[in-house]
């Protein structure tokens, strides 16, 4: 009887250990957690906020305009919003964002942030590249001023916003 209890306990421990390891490896492969550094994504994400990012979504689909993505550069990861897609033309004139010559409504940004966006472009986005900007346009290092165009391979995850 004692031997049977030891066997059951050992089986239970093995089950929980295997389950934990399986869950851990699946989580590492499919998701990523990050802490927001800086204020380039204010007001969407604030300094110190913990986010969860979905790594597998882009295995089956391409990034879309408006997606907030994690970008992998050699020295750092960035979180930015996709503004323009491959082969599109992007510009800002008089605080209005234009995609292929058409005004694009940025419902995700307060009007004062939209009005702080300075003029640039028009810029044609190369094939297999994306144009990204931070939501806090004044304080963001993005495709306009340092990150340049973002290749598809550099986009590693889609951010999930918690309520």
C-alpha positions in Angstrom: 0.0 0.0 0.0 2.8 2.4 0.9 4.6 1.5 -2.4 1.4 2.3 -4.3 1.0 5.7 -2.7 4.7 6.6 -3.5 4.1 5.5 -7.1 0.9 7.7 -7.3 2.7 10.7 -5.8 5.6 10.2 -8.2 3.3 10.0 -11.1 1.4 13.1 -10.0 4.7 15.1 -9.6 5.9 14.0 -13.1 2.5 15.0 -14.6 2.7 18.5 -13.0 6.3 18.9 -14.0 5.7 17.9 -17.6 2.6 20.1 -17.8 4.5 23.1 -16.4 7.4 22.6 -18.8 5.1 22.2 -21.8 3.2 25.4 -20.8 6.4 27.3 -20.2 7.9 26.4 -23.6 4.7 27.1 -25.5 4.4 30.4 -23.7 8.0 31.3 -24.6 7.4 30.3 -28.2 4.0 32.1 -28.7 4.1 35.1 -26.4 6.4 37.7 -25.0 6.1 40.1 -22.1 7.8 43.5 -22.1 7.9 46.6 -19.9 7.5 49.9 -21.7 10.5 52.1 -21.6 10.2 55.7 -22.5 7.3 57.8 -23.6 7.2 57.3 -27.3 3.9 55.4 -27.2 2.0 57.7 -24.8 -1.0 57.8 -24.4 -1.5 54.3 -25.6 1.2 52.8 -23.4 2.8 54.5 -20.4 6.3 54.2 -19.0 6.6 51.1 -16.9 3.5 49.4 -18.2 3.6 45.7 -18.7 2.4 44.4 -22.1 1.9 41.0 -23.6 2.8 40.4 -27.2 1.6 37.7 -29.6 4.5 36.2 -31.5 2.6 33.7 -33.6 0.0 36.0 -35.2 2.3 37.0 -38.0 3.1 33.4 -38.8 -0.3 33.3 -40.5 -0.9 36.9 -41.5 0.9 40.1 -42.5 1.0 43.1 -40.2 -1.9 45.6 -40.8 -2.0 49.3 -40.6 -2.7 50.4 -37.0 -1.2 47.3 -35.5 1.1 48.1 -32.5 4.2 45.9 -33.1 7.4 44.8 -31.4 10.4 45.5 -33.6 13.7 43.7 -33.2 16.7 45.7 -34.0 20.3 44.5 -33.3 20.7 46.5 -30.1 17.2 47.0 -28.9 13.5 46.2 -29.2 11.0 49.0 -30.0 7.2 49.2 -29.8 5.6 51.3 -32.6 2.4 51.6 -34.6 2.3 50.5 -38.3 1.3 53.6 -40.3 2.1 52.6 -43.9 2.4 49.3 -45.7 4.7 48.1 -48.5 4.4 50.1 -51.7 2.3 52.9 -50.2 3.0 56.6 -50.0 2.8 58.3 -46.7 3.0 62.0 -45.8 1.8 64.5 -43.2 0.6 67.9 -44.4 -0.9 70.5 -42.0 -1.1 67.9 -39.2 -3.1 65.5 -41.4 -1.8 62.0 -42.2 -2.2 60.9 -45.8 -1.8 57.4 -47.2 -1.7 57.2 -50.9 -3.0 60.8 -51.1 -6.1 60.1 -49.0 -6.5 61.5 -45.4 -6.2 58.7 -42.8 -8.2 59.1 -39.6 -6.1 58.3 -36.6 -8.9 57.5 -34.1 -6.3 56.0 -31.7 -4.8 59.4 -31.1 -6.1 62.5 -29.3 -6.5 65.5 -31.5 -3.7 67.4 -29.7 -1.2 64.6 -30.5 -2.3 64.6 -34.1 -1.8 68.4 -34.2 1.7 68.0 -32.9 2.8 65.8 -35.9 5.1 67.9 -38.1 5.0 67.8 -41.9 7.0 65.2 -43.8 7.0 63.4 -47.1 5.7 62.2 -49.4 7.6 59.0 -48.9 7.2 55.8 -50.9 7.5 52.7 -48.7 9.7 50.0 -50.4 8.5 46.5 -51.1 8.6 44.2 -48.0 9.0 47.3 -45.7 6.7 49.2 -43.3 6.6 52.7 -42.0 6.1 53.0 -38.2 5.6 55.9 -35.8 5.2 56.2 -32.0 1.9 57.5 -30.8 3.7 60.3 -29.0 4.9 61.9 -32.2 7.1 64.6 -30.6 9.2 62.1 -28.5 9.3 59.1 -30.8 12.3 57.6 -32.6 10.6 56.0 -35.6 10.6 55.7 -39.4 10.7 59.5 -39.7 13.9 60.1 -37.7 16.2 57.1 -36.9 14.6 53.7 -37.3 14.0 54.1 -41.0 11.8 51.6 -42.9 11.1 48.4 -41.0 11.5 45.1 -42.8 9.0 42.3 -42.4 11.6 40.2 -40.6 12.1 42.8 -37.9 8.5 42.7 -36.8 8.5 39.9 -34.3 5.2 40.3 -32.4 1.9 42.2 -32.1 1.1 43.9 -28.9 -2.0 43.0 -27.0 -3.5 45.9 -25.0 -5.1 45.1 -21.7 -8.1 47.1 -20.5 
